[in-house]
Amino acid sequence: MTGHSRRAPGTGAPPPERTTYLVTYAVAGSAGVRQAEVTVVPGYSQESDIPRILAARLTGRATRQPRITLLGLRAR
């Protein structure tokens, strides 16, 4: 961390480090390739959750998710 360290409200711990990825992916049954930004926060999500996060964004719910194939993953 650079500059002033900020603390999470109500705790003595600093806020978790977030990593934002530019994700290139394909959806099974759909033509074309898509891109999206996804941010993961340690303790809440991780890189292996990215396909599930993208699927939930597409459907608006966590059940009956489309199959997502990651084609590229780049930290921003």
mmCIF file of the N, C-alpha and C atoms, coordinates in Angstrom:
data_MODEL
# 
_entry.id   MODEL 
# 
loop_
_atom_site.group_PDB 
_atom_site.id 
_atom_site.type_symbol 
_atom_site.label_atom_id 
_atom_site.label_alt_id 
_atom_site.label_comp_id 
_atom_site.label_asym_id 
_atom_site.label_entity_id 
_atom_site.label_seq_id 
_atom_site.pdbx_PDB_ins_code 
_atom_site.Cartn_x 
_atom_site.Cartn_y 
_atom_site.Cartn_z 
_atom_site.occupancy 
_atom_site.B_iso_or_equiv 
_atom_site.pdbx_formal_charge 
_atom_site.auth_seq_id 
_atom_site.auth_comp_id 
_atom_site.auth_asym_id 
_atom_site.auth_atom_id 
_atom_site.pdbx_PDB_model_num 
ATOM 1   N N  . MET A 1 1  ? 0.830   -1.169  0.000   1.00 0.00 ? 1  MET A N  1 
ATOM 2   C CA . MET A 1 1  ? 0.000   0.000   0.000   1.00 0.00 ? 1  MET A CA 1 
ATOM 3   C C  . MET A 1 1  ? 0.875   1.232   0.000   1.00 0.00 ? 1  MET A C  1 
ATOM 4   N N  . THR A 1 2  ? 0.421   2.249   -0.688  1.00 0.00 ? 2  THR A N  1 
ATOM 5   C CA . THR A 1 2  ? 1.168   3.488   -0.692  1.00 0.00 ? 2  THR A CA 1 
ATOM 6   C C  . THR A 1 2  ? 0.334   4.578   -0.063  1.00 0.00 ? 2  THR A C  1 
ATOM 7   N N  . GLY A 1 3  ? 0.957   5.643   0.367   1.00 0.00 ? 3  GLY A N  1 
ATOM 8   C CA . GLY A 1 3  ? 0.227   6.749   0.956   1.00 0.00 ? 3  GLY A CA 1 
ATOM 9   C C  . GLY A 1 3  ? -0.300  6.400   2.333   1.00 0.00 ? 3  GLY A C  1 
ATOM 10  N N  . HIS A 1 4  ? -1.399  7.031   2.675   1.00 0.00 ? 4  HIS A N  1 
ATOM 11  C CA . HIS A 1 4  ? -2.010  6.794   3.983   1.00 0.00 ? 4  HIS A CA 1 
ATOM 12  C C  . HIS A 1 4  ? -2.712  5.448   3.994   1.00 0.00 ? 4  HIS A C  1 
ATOM 13  N N  . SER A 1 5  ? -2.559  4.715   5.085   1.00 0.00 ? 5  SER A N  1 
ATOM 14  C CA . SER A 1 5  ? -3.292  3.454   5.173   1.00 0.00 ? 5  SER A CA 1 
ATOM 15  C C  . SER A 1 5  ? -4.665  3.747   5.750   1.00 0.00 ? 5  SER A C  1 
ATOM 16  N N  . ARG A 1 6  ? -5.674  3.158   5.173   1.00 0.00 ? 6  ARG A N  1 
ATOM 17  C CA . ARG A 1 6  ? -7.035  3.323   5.662   1.00 0.00 ? 6  ARG A CA 1 
ATOM 18  C C  . ARG A 1 6  ? -7.435  2.063   6.393   1.00 0.00 ? 6  ARG A C  1 
ATOM 19  N N  . ARG A 1 7  ? -8.281  2.202   7.345   1.00 0.00 ? 7  ARG A N  1 
ATOM 20  C CA . ARG A 1 7  ? -8.759  1.071   8.128   1.00 0.00 ? 7  ARG A CA 1 
ATOM 21  C C  . ARG A 1 7  ? -10.208 0.786   7.757   1.00 0.00 ? 7  ARG A C  1 
ATOM 22  N N  . ALA A 1 8  ? -10.553 -0.485  7.751   1.00 0.00 ? 8  ALA A N  1 
ATOM 23  C CA . ALA A 1 8  ? -11.942 -0.860  7.526   1.00 0.00 ? 8  ALA A CA 1 
ATOM 24  C C  . ALA A 1 8  ? -12.757 -0.369  8.715   1.00 0.00 ? 8  ALA A C  1 
ATOM 25  N N  . PRO A 1 9  ? -13.965 0.176   8.479   1.00 0.00 ? 9  PRO A N  1 
ATOM 26  C CA . PRO A 1 9  ? -14.778 0.688   9.579   1.00 0.00 ? 9  PRO A CA 1 
ATOM 27  C C  . PRO A 1 9  ? -15.025 -0.379  10.647  1.00 0.00 ? 9  PRO A C  1 
ATOM 28  N N  . GLY A 1 10 ? -14.825 0.007   11.900  1.00 0.00 ? 10 GLY A N  1 
ATOM 29  C CA . GLY A 1 10 ? -15.125 -0.893  13.005  1.00 0.00 ? 10 GLY A CA 1 
ATOM 30  C C  . GLY A 1 10 ? -14.091 -1.966  13.263  1.00 0.00 ? 10 GLY A C  1 
ATOM 31  N N  . THR A 1 11 ? -12.979 -1.951  12.537  1.00 0.00 ? 11 THR A N  1 
ATOM 32  C CA . THR A 1 11 ? -11.946 -2.966  12.744  1.00 0.00 ? 11 THR A CA 1 
ATOM 33  C C  . THR A 1 11 ? -10.592 -2.293  12.842  1.00 0.00 ? 11 THR A C  1 
ATOM 34  N N  . GLY A 1 12 ? -9.635  -3.029  13.321  1.00 0.00 ? 12 GLY A N  1 
ATOM 35  C CA . GLY A 1 12 ? -8.282  -2.521  13.360  1.00 0.00 ? 12 GLY A CA 1 
ATOM 36  C C  . GLY A 1 12 ? -7.481  -2.950  12.148  1.00 0.00 ? 12 GLY A C  1 
ATOM 37  N N  . ALA A 1 13 ? -8.126  -3.671  11.246  1.00 0.00 ? 13 ALA A N  1 
ATOM 38  C CA . ALA A 1 13 ? -7.429  -4.211  10.080  1.00 0.00 ? 13 ALA A CA 1 
ATOM 39  C C  . ALA A 1 13 ? -7.575  -3.284  8.886   1.00 0.00 ? 13 ALA A C  1 
ATOM 40  N N  . PRO A 1 14 ? -6.545  -3.227  8.037   1.00 0.00 ? 14 PRO A N  1 
ATOM 41  C CA . PRO A 1 14 ? -6.675  -2.448  6.810   1.00 0.00 ? 14 PRO A CA 1 
ATOM 42  C C  . PRO A 1 14 ? -7.652  -3.139  5.869   1.00 0.00 ? 14 PRO A C  1 
ATOM 43  N N  . PRO A 1 15 ? -8.224  -2.393  4.926   1.00 0.00 ? 15 PRO A N  1 
ATOM 44  C CA . PRO A 1 15 ? -9.157  -3.020  3.982   1.00 0.00 ? 15 PRO A CA 1 
ATOM 45  C C  . PRO A 1 15 ? -8.428  -4.057  3.131   1.00 0.00 ? 15 PRO A C  1 
ATOM 46  N N  . PRO A 1 16 ? -9.140  -5.066  2.660   1.00 0.00 ? 16 PRO A N  1 
ATOM 47  C CA . PRO A 1 16 ? -8.489  -6.096  1.844   1.00 0.00 ? 16 PRO A CA 1 
ATOM 48  C C  . PRO A 1 16 ? -8.004  -5.526  0.515   1.00 0.00 ? 16 PRO A C  1 
ATOM 49  N N  . GLU A 1 17 ? -6.946  -6.113  0.006   1.00 0.00 ? 17 GLU A N  1 
ATOM 50  C CA . GLU A 1 17 ? -6.446  -5.715  -1.305  1.00 0.00 ? 17 GLU A CA 1 
ATOM 51  C C  . GLU A 1 17 ? -7.383  -6.277  -2.363  1.00 0.00 ? 17 GLU A C  1 
ATOM 52  N N  . ARG A 1 18 ? -7.759  -5.454  -3.284  1.00 0.00 ? 18 ARG A N  1 
ATOM 53  C CA . ARG A 1 18 ? -8.636  -5.875  -4.372  1.00 0.00 ? 18 ARG A CA 1 
ATOM 54  C C  . ARG A 1 18 ? -7.802  -6.017  -5.639  1.00 0.00 ? 18 ARG A C  1 
ATOM 55  N N  . THR A 1 19 ? -8.164  -6.965  -6.477  1.00 0.00 ? 19 THR A N  1 
ATOM 56  C CA . THR A 1 19 ? -7.518  -7.120  -7.769  1.00 0.00 ? 19 THR A CA 1 
ATOM 57  C C  . THR A 1 19 ? -8.607  -7.109  -8.834  1.00 0.00 ? 19 THR A C  1 
ATOM 58  N N  . THR A 1 20 ? -8.456  -6.228  -9.795  1.00 0.00 ? 20 THR A N  1 
ATOM 59  C CA . THR A 1 20 ? -9.413  -6.160  -10.901 1.00 0.00 ? 20 THR A CA 1 
ATOM 60  C C  . THR A 1 20 ? -8.787  -6.802  -12.120 1.00 0.00 ? 20 THR A C  1 
ATOM 61  N N  . TYR A 1 21 ? -9.559  -7.661  -12.766 1.00 0.00 ? 21 TYR A N  1 
ATOM 62  C CA . TYR A 1 21 ? -9.101  -8.368  -13.956 1.00 0.00 ? 21 TYR A CA 1 
ATOM 63  C C  . TYR A 1 21 ? -9.932  -7.962  -15.162 1.00 0.00 ? 21 TYR A C  1 
ATOM 64  N N  . LEU A 1 22 ? -9.275  -7.869  -16.306 1.00 0.00 ? 22 LEU A N  1 
ATOM 65  C CA . LEU A 1 22 ? -9.969  -7.772  -17.579 1.00 0.00 ? 22 LEU A CA 1 
ATOM 66  C C  . LEU A 1 22 ? -10.076 -9.211  -18.072 1.00 0.00 ? 22 LEU A C  1 
ATOM 67  N N  . VAL A 1 23 ? -11.294 -9.688  -18.206 1.00 0.00 ? 23 VAL A N  1 
ATOM 68  C CA . VAL A 1 23 ? -11.541 -11.084 -18.530 1.00 0.00 ? 23 VAL A CA 1 
ATOM 69  C C  . VAL A 1 23 ? -12.103 -11.179 -19.948 1.00 0.00 ? 23 VAL A C  1 
ATOM 70  N N  . THR A 1 24 ? -11.514 -12.037 -20.754 1.00 0.00 ? 24 THR A N  1 
ATOM 71  C CA . THR A 1 24 ? -12.041 -12.359 -22.071 1.00 0.00 ? 24 THR A CA 1 
ATOM 72  C C  . THR A 1 24 ? -12.641 -13.747 -21.948 1.00 0.00 ? 24 THR A C  1 
ATOM 73  N N  . TYR A 1 25 ? -13.911 -13.893 -22.381 1.00 0.00 ? 25 TYR A N  1 
ATOM 74  C CA . TYR A 1 25 ? -14.596 -15.167 -22.163 1.00 0.00 ? 25 TYR A CA 1 
ATOM 75  C C  . TYR A 1 25 ? -15.625 -15.443 -23.252 1.00 0.00 ? 25 TYR A C  1 
ATOM 76  N N  . ALA A 1 26 ? -16.073 -16.688 -23.304 1.00 0.00 ? 26 ALA A N  1 
ATOM 77  C CA . ALA A 1 26 ? -17.123 -17.112 -24.221 1.00 0.00 ? 26 ALA A CA 1 
ATOM 78  C C  . ALA A 1 26 ? -18.218 -17.789 -23.404 1.00 0.00 ? 26 ALA A C  1 
ATOM 79  N N  . VAL A 1 27 ? -19.448 -17.666 -23.902 1.00 0.00 ? 27 VAL A N  1 
ATOM 80  C CA . VAL A 1 27 ? -20.602 -18.289 -23.246 1.00 0.00 ? 27 VAL A CA 1 
ATOM 81  C C  . VAL A 1 27 ? -21.057 -19.446 -24.129 1.00 0.00 ? 27 VAL A C  1 
ATOM 82  N N  . ALA A 1 28 ? -21.193 -20.624 -23.541 1.00 0.00 ? 28 ALA A N  1 
ATOM 83  C CA . ALA A 1 28 ? -21.635 -21.803 -24.303 1.00 0.00 ? 28 ALA A CA 1 
ATOM 84  C C  . ALA A 1 28 ? -22.986 -21.515 -24.946 1.00 0.00 ? 28 ALA A C  1 
ATOM 85  N N  . GLY A 1 29 ? -23.098 -21.827 -26.229 1.00 0.00 ? 29 GLY A N  1 
ATOM 86  C CA . GLY A 1 29 ? -24.345 -21.631 -26.955 1.00 0.00 ? 29 GLY A CA 1 
ATOM 87  C C  . GLY A 1 29 ? -24.506 -20.239 -27.544 1.00 0.00 ? 29 GLY A C  1 
ATOM 88  N N  . SER A 1 30 ? -23.557 -19.341 -27.304 1.00 0.00 ? 30 SER A N  1 
ATOM 89  C CA . SER A 1 30 ? -23.606 -17.987 -27.852 1.00 0.00 ? 30 SER A CA 1 
ATOM 90  C C  . SER A 1 30 ? -22.408 -17.765 -28.762 1.00 0.00 ? 30 SER A C  1 
ATOM 91  N N  . ALA A 1 31 ? -22.648 -17.061 -29.842 1.00 0.00 ? 31 ALA A N  1 
ATOM 92  C CA . ALA A 1 31 ? -21.557 -16.748 -30.758 1.00 0.00 ? 31 ALA A CA 1 
ATOM 93  C C  . ALA A 1 31 ? -20.768 -15.561 -30.221 1.00 0.00 ? 31 ALA A C  1 
ATOM 94  N N  . GLY A 1 32 ? -19.493 -15.546 -30.490 1.00 0.00 ? 32 GLY A N  1 
ATOM 95  C CA . GLY A 1 32 ? -18.672 -14.396 -30.155 1.00 0.00 ? 32 GLY A CA 1 
ATOM 96  C C  . GLY A 1 32 ? -17.927 -14.514 -28.840 1.00 0.00 ? 32 GLY A C  1 
ATOM 97  N N  . VAL A 1 33 ? -17.057 -13.550 -28.649 1.00 0.00 ? 33 VAL A N  1 
ATOM 98  C CA . VAL A 1 33 ? -16.212 -13.463 -27.466 1.00 0.00 ? 33 VAL A CA 1 
ATOM 99  C C  . VAL A 1 33 ? -16.588 -12.170 -26.744 1.00 0.00 ? 33 VAL A C  1 
ATOM 100 N N  . ARG A 1 34 ? -16.595 -12.204 -25.433 1.00 0.00 ? 34 ARG A N  1 
ATOM 101 C CA . ARG A 1 34 ? -16.969 -11.046 -24.627 1.00 0.00 ? 34 ARG A CA 1 
ATOM 102 C C  . ARG A 1 34 ? -15.821 -10.649 -23.707 1.00 0.00 ? 34 ARG A C  1 
ATOM 103 N N  . GLN A 1 35 ? -15.898 -9.420  -23.215 1.00 0.00 ? 35 GLN A N  1 
ATOM 104 C CA . GLN A 1 35 ? -14.937 -8.945  -22.224 1.00 0.00 ? 35 GLN A CA 1 
ATOM 105 C C  . GLN A 1 35 ? -15.690 -8.277  -21.082 1.00 0.00 ? 35 GLN A C  1 
ATOM 106 N N  . ALA A 1 36 ? -15.119 -8.389  -19.887 1.00 0.00 ? 36 ALA A N  1 
ATOM 107 C CA . ALA A 1 36 ? -15.696 -7.742  -18.714 1.00 0.00 ? 36 ALA A CA 1 
ATOM 108 C C  . ALA A 1 36 ? -14.603 -7.523  -17.691 1.00 0.00 ? 36 ALA A C  1 
ATOM 109 N N  . GLU A 1 37 ? -14.827 -6.553  -16.811 1.00 0.00 ? 37 GLU A N  1 
ATOM 110 C CA . GLU A 1 37 ? -13.941 -6.363  -15.675 1.00 0.00 ? 37 GLU A CA 1 
ATOM 111 C C  . GLU A 1 37 ? -14.564 -7.050  -14.472 1.00 0.00 ? 37 GLU A C  1 
ATOM 112 N N  . VAL A 1 38 ? -13.738 -7.778  -13.730 1.00 0.00 ? 38 VAL A N  1 
ATOM 113 C CA . VAL A 1 38 ? -14.185 -8.466  -12.520 1.00 0.00 ? 38 VAL A CA 1 
ATOM 114 C C  . VAL A 1 38 ? -13.182 -8.161  -11.415 1.00 0.00 ? 38 VAL A C  1 
ATOM 115 N N  . THR A 1 39 ? -13.683 -7.757  -10.260 1.00 0.00 ? 39 THR A N  1 
ATOM 116 C CA . THR A 1 39 ? -12.827 -7.472  -9.115  1.00 0.00 ? 39 THR A CA 1 
ATOM 117 C C  . THR A 1 39 ? -12.986 -8.574  -8.081  1.00 0.00 ? 39 THR A C  1 
ATOM 118 N N  . VAL A 1 40 ? -11.881 -9.102  -7.619  1.00 0.00 ? 40 VAL A N  1 
ATOM 119 C CA . VAL A 1 40 ? -11.911 -10.118 -6.557  1.00 0.00 ? 40 VAL A CA 1 
ATOM 120 C C  . VAL A 1 40 ? -11.287 -9.527  -5.297  1.00 0.00 ? 40 VAL A C  1 
ATOM 121 N N  . VAL A 1 41 ? -11.856 -9.920  -4.161  1.00 0.00 ? 41 VAL A N  1 
ATOM 122 C CA . VAL A 1 41 ? -11.414 -9.442  -2.857  1.00 0.00 ? 41 VAL A CA 1 
ATOM 123 C C  . VAL A 1 41 ? -11.068 -10.663 -2.016  1.00 0.00 ? 41 VAL A C  1 
ATOM 124 N N  . PRO A 1 42 ? -9.810  -10.808 -1.591  1.00 0.00 ? 42 PRO A N  1 
ATOM 125 C CA . PRO A 1 42 ? -9.434  -11.960 -0.771  1.00 0.00 ? 42 PRO A CA 1 
ATOM 126 C C  . PRO A 1 42 ? -10.364 -12.102 0.437   1.00 0.00 ? 42 PRO A C  1 
ATOM 127 N N  . GLY A 1 43 ? -10.755 -13.324 0.704   1.00 0.00 ? 43 GLY A N  1 
ATOM 128 C CA . GLY A 1 43 ? -11.669 -13.591 1.802   1.00 0.00 ? 43 GLY A CA 1 
ATOM 129 C C  . GLY A 1 43 ? -13.119 -13.610 1.351   1.00 0.00 ? 43 GLY A C  1 
ATOM 130 N N  . TYR A 1 44 ? -13.406 -13.016 0.199   1.00 0.00 ? 44 TYR A N  1 
ATOM 131 C CA . TYR A 1 44 ? -14.766 -12.987 -0.334  1.00 0.00 ? 44 TYR A CA 1 
ATOM 132 C C  . TYR A 1 44 ? -14.856 -13.707 -1.665  1.00 0.00 ? 44 TYR A C  1 
ATOM 133 N N  . SER A 1 45 ? -13.857 -13.533 -2.513  1.00 0.00 ? 45 SER A N  1 
ATOM 134 C CA . SER A 1 45 ? -13.846 -14.177 -3.820  1.00 0.00 ? 45 SER A CA 1 
ATOM 135 C C  . SER A 1 45 ? -12.396 -14.389 -4.235  1.00 0.00 ? 45 SER A C  1 
ATOM 136 N N  . GLN A 1 46 ? -12.218 -15.241 -5.229  1.00 0.00 ? 46 GLN A N  1 
ATOM 137 C CA . GLN A 1 46 ? -10.879 -15.520 -5.737  1.00 0.00 ? 46 GLN A CA 1 
ATOM 138 C C  . GLN A 1 46 ? -10.970 -15.753 -7.232  1.00 0.00 ? 46 GLN A C  1 
ATOM 139 N N  . GLU A 1 47 ? -9.833  -15.920 -7.870  1.00 0.00 ? 47 GLU A N  1 
ATOM 140 C CA . GLU A 1 47 ? -9.792  -16.062 -9.322  1.00 0.00 ? 47 GLU A CA 1 
ATOM 141 C C  . GLU A 1 47 ? -10.653 -17.219 -9.821  1.00 0.00 ? 47 GLU A C  1 
ATOM 142 N N  . SER A 1 48 ? -10.704 -18.304 -9.078  1.00 0.00 ? 48 SER A N  1 
ATOM 143 C CA . SER A 1 48 ? -11.502 -19.462 -9.519  1.00 0.00 ? 48 SER A CA 1 
ATOM 144 C C  . SER A 1 48 ? -13.006 -19.172 -9.496  1.00 0.00 ? 48 SER A C  1 
ATOM 145 N N  . ASP A 1 49 ? -13.435 -18.084 -8.854  1.00 0.00 ? 49 ASP A N  1 
ATOM 146 C CA . ASP A 1 49 ? -14.851 -17.705 -8.814  1.00 0.00 ? 49 ASP A CA 1 
ATOM 147 C C  . ASP A 1 49 ? -15.277 -16.891 -10.030 1.00 0.00 ? 49 ASP A C  1 
ATOM 148 N N  . ILE A 1 50 ? -14.341 -16.441 -10.838 1.00 0.00 ? 50 ILE A N  1 
ATOM 149 C CA . ILE A 1 50 ? -14.660 -15.532 -11.939 1.00 0.00 ? 50 ILE A CA 1 
ATOM 150 C C  . ILE A 1 50 ? -15.711 -16.099 -12.895 1.00 0.00 ? 50 ILE A C  1 
ATOM 151 N N  . PRO A 1 51 ? -15.636 -17.358 -13.355 1.00 0.00 ? 51 PRO A N  1 
ATOM 152 C CA . PRO A 1 51 ? -16.698 -17.848 -14.245 1.00 0.00 ? 51 PRO A CA 1 
ATOM 153 C C  . PRO A 1 51 ? -18.090 -17.786 -13.586 1.00 0.00 ? 51 PRO A C  1 
ATOM 154 N N  . ARG A 1 52 ? -18.178 -18.103 -12.312 1.00 0.00 ? 52 ARG A N  1 
ATOM 155 C CA . ARG A 1 52 ? -19.463 -18.054 -11.605 1.00 0.00 ? 52 ARG A CA 1 
ATOM 156 C C  . ARG A 1 52 ? -19.965 -16.612 -11.465 1.00 0.00 ? 52 ARG A C  1 
ATOM 157 N N  . ILE A 1 53 ? -19.053 -15.670 -11.223 1.00 0.00 ? 53 ILE A N  1 
ATOM 158 C CA . ILE A 1 53 ? -19.426 -14.259 -11.129 1.00 0.00 ? 53 ILE A CA 1 
ATOM 159 C C  . ILE A 1 53 ? -19.975 -13.770 -12.468 1.00 0.00 ? 53 ILE A C  1 
ATOM 160 N N  . LEU A 1 54 ? -19.293 -14.119 -13.558 1.00 0.00 ? 54 LEU A N  1 
ATOM 161 C CA . LEU A 1 54 ? -19.753 -13.712 -14.888 1.00 0.00 ? 54 LEU A CA 1 
ATOM 162 C C  . LEU A 1 54 ? -21.103 -14.328 -15.217 1.00 0.00 ? 54 LEU A C  1 
ATOM 163 N N  . ALA A 1 55 ? -21.284 -15.602 -14.904 1.00 0.00 ? 55 ALA A N  1 
ATOM 164 C CA . ALA A 1 55 ? -22.552 -16.267 -15.178 1.00 0.00 ? 55 ALA A CA 1 
ATOM 165 C C  . ALA A 1 55 ? -23.693 -15.620 -14.399 1.00 0.00 ? 55 ALA A C  1 
ATOM 166 N N  . ALA A 1 56 ? -23.459 -15.284 -13.145 1.00 0.00 ? 56 ALA A N  1 
ATOM 167 C CA . ALA A 1 56 ? -24.490 -14.630 -12.335 1.00 0.00 ? 56 ALA A CA 1 
ATOM 168 C C  . ALA A 1 56 ? -24.833 -13.249 -12.906 1.00 0.00 ? 56 ALA A C  1 
ATOM 169 N N  . ARG A 1 57 ? -23.853 -12.547 -13.419 1.00 0.00 ? 57 ARG A N  1 
ATOM 170 C CA . ARG A 1 57 ? -24.117 -11.245 -14.051 1.00 0.00 ? 57 ARG A CA 1 
ATOM 171 C C  . ARG A 1 57 ? -25.011 -11.407 -15.281 1.00 0.00 ? 57 ARG A C  1 
ATOM 172 N N  . LEU A 1 58 ? -24.780 -12.460 -16.045 1.00 0.00 ? 58 LEU A N  1 
ATOM 173 C CA . LEU A 1 58 ? -25.559 -12.681 -17.263 1.00 0.00 ? 58 LEU A CA 1 
ATOM 174 C C  . LEU A 1 58 ? -27.011 -13.047 -16.978 1.00 0.00 ? 58 LEU A C  1 
ATOM 175 N N  . THR A 1 59 ? -27.229 -13.822 -15.929 1.00 0.00 ? 59 THR A N  1 
ATOM 176 C CA . THR A 1 59 ? -28.582 -14.304 -15.643 1.00 0.00 ? 59 THR A CA 1 
ATOM 177 C C  . THR A 1 59 ? -29.283 -13.533 -14.538 1.00 0.00 ? 59 THR A C  1 
ATOM 178 N N  . GLY A 1 60 ? -28.520 -12.844 -13.698 1.00 0.00 ? 60 GLY A N  1 
ATOM 179 C CA . GLY A 1 60 ? -29.110 -12.132 -12.583 1.00 0.00 ? 60 GLY A CA 1 
ATOM 180 C C  . GLY A 1 60 ? -29.406 -13.019 -11.389 1.00 0.00 ? 60 GLY A C  1 
ATOM 181 N N  . ARG A 1 61 ? -28.989 -14.279 -11.456 1.00 0.00 ? 61 ARG A N  1 
ATOM 182 C CA . ARG A 1 61 ? -29.207 -15.193 -10.329 1.00 0.00 ? 61 ARG A CA 1 
ATOM 183 C C  . ARG A 1 61 ? -28.098 -16.235 -10.289 1.00 0.00 ? 61 ARG A C  1 
ATOM 184 N N  . ALA A 1 62 ? -28.020 -16.917 -9.159  1.00 0.00 ? 62 ALA A N  1 
ATOM 185 C CA . ALA A 1 62 ? -26.919 -17.862 -8.960  1.00 0.00 ? 62 ALA A CA 1 
ATOM 186 C C  . ALA A 1 62 ? -27.241 -19.273 -9.444  1.00 0.00 ? 62 ALA A C  1 
ATOM 187 N N  . THR A 1 63 ? -28.478 -19.543 -9.799  1.00 0.00 ? 63 THR A N  1 
ATOM 188 C CA . THR A 1 63 ? -28.845 -20.888 -10.252 1.00 0.00 ? 63 THR A CA 1 
ATOM 189 C C  . THR A 1 63 ? -28.975 -20.926 -11.771 1.00 0.00 ? 63 THR A C  1 
ATOM 190 N N  . ARG A 1 64 ? -28.877 -22.108 -12.327 1.00 0.00 ? 64 ARG A N  1 
ATOM 191 C CA . ARG A 1 64 ? -29.001 -22.339 -13.771 1.00 0.00 ? 64 ARG A CA 1 
ATOM 192 C C  . ARG A 1 64 ? -28.101 -21.403 -14.566 1.00 0.00 ? 64 ARG A C  1 
ATOM 193 N N  . GLN A 1 65 ? -26.847 -21.421 -14.212 1.00 0.00 ? 65 GLN A N  1 
ATOM 194 C CA . GLN A 1 65 ? -25.884 -20.539 -14.847 1.00 0.00 ? 65 GLN A CA 1 
ATOM 195 C C  . GLN A 1 65 ? -25.424 -21.091 -16.194 1.00 0.00 ? 65 GLN A C  1 
ATOM 196 N N  . PRO A 1 66 ? -25.188 -20.205 -17.163 1.00 0.00 ? 66 PRO A N  1 
ATOM 197 C CA . PRO A 1 66 ? -24.600 -20.648 -18.423 1.00 0.00 ? 66 PRO A CA 1 
ATOM 198 C C  . PRO A 1 66 ? -23.150 -21.069 -18.204 1.00 0.00 ? 66 PRO A C  1 
ATOM 199 N N  . ARG A 1 67 ? -22.655 -21.907 -19.082 1.00 0.00 ? 67 ARG A N  1 
ATOM 200 C CA . ARG A 1 67 ? -21.259 -22.343 -18.979 1.00 0.00 ? 67 ARG A CA 1 
ATOM 201 C C  . ARG A 1 67 ? -20.355 -21.272 -19.572 1.00 0.00 ? 67 ARG A C  1 
ATOM 202 N N  . ILE A 1 68 ? -19.376 -20.857 -18.789 1.00 0.00 ? 68 ILE A N  1 
ATOM 203 C CA . ILE A 1 68 ? -18.436 -19.807 -19.187 1.00 0.00 ? 68 ILE A CA 1 
ATOM 204 C C  . ILE A 1 68 ? -17.064 -20.429 -19.413 1.00 0.00 ? 68 ILE A C  1 
ATOM 205 N N  . THR A 1 69 ? -16.440 -20.068 -20.530 1.00 0.00 ? 69 THR A N  1 
ATOM 206 C CA . THR A 1 69 ? -15.067 -20.502 -20.794 1.00 0.00 ? 69 THR A CA 1 
ATOM 207 C C  . THR A 1 69 ? -14.179 -19.273 -20.792 1.00 0.00 ? 69 THR A C  1 
ATOM 208 N N  . LEU A 1 70 ? -13.223 -19.251 -19.879 1.00 0.00 ? 70 LEU A N  1 
ATOM 209 C CA . LEU A 1 70 ? -12.282 -18.134 -19.829 1.00 0.00 ? 70 LEU A CA 1 
ATOM 210 C C  . LEU A 1 70 ? -11.249 -18.287 -20.937 1.00 0.00 ? 70 LEU A C  1 
ATOM 211 N N  . LEU A 1 71 ? -11.051 -17.233 -21.697 1.00 0.00 ? 71 LEU A N  1 
ATOM 212 C CA . LEU A 1 71 ? -10.093 -17.241 -22.789 1.00 0.00 ? 71 LEU A CA 1 
ATOM 213 C C  . LEU A 1 71 ? -8.863  -16.410 -22.461 1.00 0.00 ? 71 LEU A C  1 
ATOM 214 N N  . GLY A 1 72 ? -9.025  -15.452 -21.546 1.00 0.00 ? 72 GLY A N  1 
ATOM 215 C CA . GLY A 1 72 ? -7.913  -14.599 -21.149 1.00 0.00 ? 72 GLY A CA 1 
ATOM 216 C C  . GLY A 1 72 ? -8.212  -13.919 -19.836 1.00 0.00 ? 72 GLY A C  1 
ATOM 217 N N  . LEU A 1 73 ? -7.167  -13.677 -19.068 1.00 0.00 ? 73 LEU A N  1 
ATOM 218 C CA . LEU A 1 73 ? -7.307  -13.066 -17.751 1.00 0.00 ? 73 LEU A CA 1 
ATOM 219 C C  . LEU A 1 73 ? -6.087  -12.172 -17.545 1.00 0.00 ? 73 LEU A C  1 
ATOM 220 N N  . ARG A 1 74 ? -6.333  -10.866 -17.371 1.00 0.00 ? 74 ARG A N  1 
ATOM 221 C CA . ARG A 1 74 ? -5.225  -9.933  -17.212 1.00 0.00 ? 74 ARG A CA 1 
ATOM 222 C C  . ARG A 1 74 ? -5.525  -8.987  -16.059 1.00 0.00 ? 74 ARG A C  1 
ATOM 223 N N  . ALA A 1 75 ? -4.613  -8.904  -15.105 1.00 0.00 ? 75 ALA A N  1 
ATOM 224 C CA . ALA A 1 75 ? -4.768  -7.988  -13.963 1.00 0.00 ? 75 ALA A CA 1 
ATOM 225 C C  . ALA A 1 75 ? -4.632  -6.557  -14.477 1.00 0.00 ? 75 ALA A C  1 
ATOM 226 N N  . ARG A 1 76 ? -5.443  -5.685  -13.916 1.00 0.00 ? 76 ARG A N  1 
ATOM 227 C CA . ARG A 1 76 ? -5.415  -4.262  -14.323 1.00 0.00 ? 76 ARG A CA 1 
ATOM 228 C C  . ARG A 1 76 ? -4.769  -3.436  -13.266 1.00 0.00 ? 76 ARG A C  1 
# 
